[in-house]
Amino acid sequence: MISINEGDDAKVIADFAKKSKFAFQIVMNNKGGPDVVKLYHVQAFPTNYLVNARGKIIARFVGFNEEEMKKELRRAGFKV
């Protein structure tokens, strides 16, 4: 799972992720680096991606829908 963030402070996001016990990567769209918002076609926040072991995006979630995420994680072989 990859989540993309833009506009928030990296420390605030890291603290939030730790407090929330997130077990996935949050990518920051930093100035001077690649524009991940454009690369991943982010249209709204939050946008999250489920990526398989080969790096292929197998699911995209715009907004937060826990049940849909769990469904796709189960489909990918995870026990949730």
N, C-alpha and C positions, 0 to 999 in steps of 0.2 A: 504494500500500500504506500502510495506517495501522496502527500498533500502539498499544495502550492500556496504560498502566502505572498502577498504584496502589500507594502505600505505599513505593516506593523514592525515594531522594533524586534530585532532578532532575540534579544534577551527576554523580552516579554513573552514571545512565542515559545522559547525554550523552557521557561519557567511554567507556562501553561501546559505544555506537553508533558513535562515531568509530573506536575500536580495531577493531570488527567490520566497519567500512566499510559500514554500512547506508546505503542510498540512499532510505530512506523515512522518513516522519514518525512520531515517537513522541509521542503525546498523553498528558500527565500529568493525572490526575484530582485536581486541586488543590482544597483546601477553599476555599470562598468563590466558586468558579466553577461552571459547569454540571457536573452529575454525569454525565460521559461514560460511566461504567460502567453507569448505569441507562439512559441514552439509547441506548446501543448493545447493551444486553442482554448484557453481559459476565458469564459464569458462572464462568470460570476464567482463569488466567493461564499462558502468554501467550494472548491472543486477538488475531488480526490480521484485517484486512479489506482486500479488494481493491476499490477504488472507481474507477468509470469517470470520464471527463471531465465528465460531467453531475452527478457527485456521488452516483450510485446505487451502492449496495453490490452487487457482482456475485459476491463469494465471501467466505466467513467461515471462518476456521481457528481452532479451539480446540486448543491445544497446538501443538507444532511438528512439522510434517510437510513437509520440504523438497520431496519429490517431488510431493506434492499441490499445493503452492504453485506449483511450476514448471509443472505441468500447467495450472492455472488461468491463470497468466500467459501461457502460450502460447495458450490459448484466447482470451484477451483481445487477442492480436496482438503480444505482446512476444516478442523472441528471447532465450531463456535457455539 
